[in-house]
């Protein structure tokens, strides 16, 4: 499984025949174009040309495609009534579109070799087909596996390991002792392994507690722009396989995040909290420190999690509580104005 934005050198193409696209997805073609017809990219329905492919996921979009689409249109396999001239019926519409769009997605900063302006300290190990672009810095004893792409301005500390097929975007900082898995994407200006926020108060001032641990990012993790992941105090801050992190997220020291989690923009997770697998934190969710969140939990936008959440739950609010209880509380709150008036009226009657 390669990350979004990554392709082997021999996979980079600008055109595909319809018959070639059918080998990449689970679909059936029905149309007027021959299977040798060339597709040169994806498009919206409104901008769909003869050499472009788009998708229509509901009846409104299907009607629009009937009028405007000139190229090929992906539709759900259960779509029956339509007048689209060239379509491919698929089982999973959005997945199929993503798979095709990926074929036309250029490799970012793919330029095998080491730029002359890059700085490599002693005992750096670089495998085959690695791209190290201008202005990058790589600390001593760091290991970079094959097919890694390091964009301009990336700073990598000492004793770091980066797995194959990983793409690191401009101005990312990866601090000492970090371990980055295979097929990882780290977007621009993110910091991995920054000093954790730990202090002890004594004699009228705050004394910093050194953070001597590291960060472990497992395979197939995607990390957005301007994300900060603090290294652990003594052990490891861990992001497990397949988790996807949006832009501007803060993850504190000693945090453990399970597999296949989704963290949306502006999430903040306090130190030593633990998230299970398949957890979804919507935008602006804040999690207190030392909180445990079970598998398959969803937390609604702008909620504040102050205590543990059991698995398979949906929580909302500040403080976060079970969704149904929060919705009841909100409904009651909306009625308080009327209740207040009724109370005043009752007082007047006395």
Buried (B, 14 or more C-beta within 10 A) or exposed (E): EBBBBBBEEEEEEEEBBBEBBBEEBEBEBEBEBEEEBEBBBBBEBEEBEBBBBBBBBEEEBBBBBBEBBBBBBBBBBEBEEBEBBBBBBBEBBEEBBBBBBBBBBEBBBBBEEBBEEBEBBEEBEBEEBBBBBBBBBBBBBBBBBEBBBBBBBBBBBBBBBBBBBBBBBBBBBBBBBBBBBBBBBBBBBBBBBBBBBBEEEEEEEEEEBEBEBBBBBBBBBBBBBBBBBBBBBEBBBBBBBBBBBBBBBBBBBBBBBBBBBBBBBBBBBBBBBBBBBBBBBBBBBBBBBEBBBBBBBBBBBBBBBEEEBEEEBBBBBEEBBBBEEBEEEEEEEEEEEEEEEEEEEEEEEE
